[in-house]
């Protein structure tokens, strides 16, 4: 199921940041504006919406998502993850 895959990748992202010595807090809202907050050892804080990395069938290019207005106001960043990929940031669709 897609929801199971998304939950697994969110947990993979959490584990990745914990291994870096970060403090990670999970949002408990089912439809919240971000999935996790990450506090790095240097004190920097990021709000992340974790997305499962998806590829288009037609040409193999990655699919990038857009932020909702509230996410933009909060400074949420998109973080893509899958089982075989180390997570990565990518600007929202249409942004550079």
Secondary structure, DSSP 8 states (H G I E B T S, - for coil): -HHHHHHHHHHHHHHHHHHTT-EEEE---TT-S-SEEEE-TTS-EEEEEEEE--B-TTT--B------HHHHHHT-EEEEEETTEEEEE---TT--
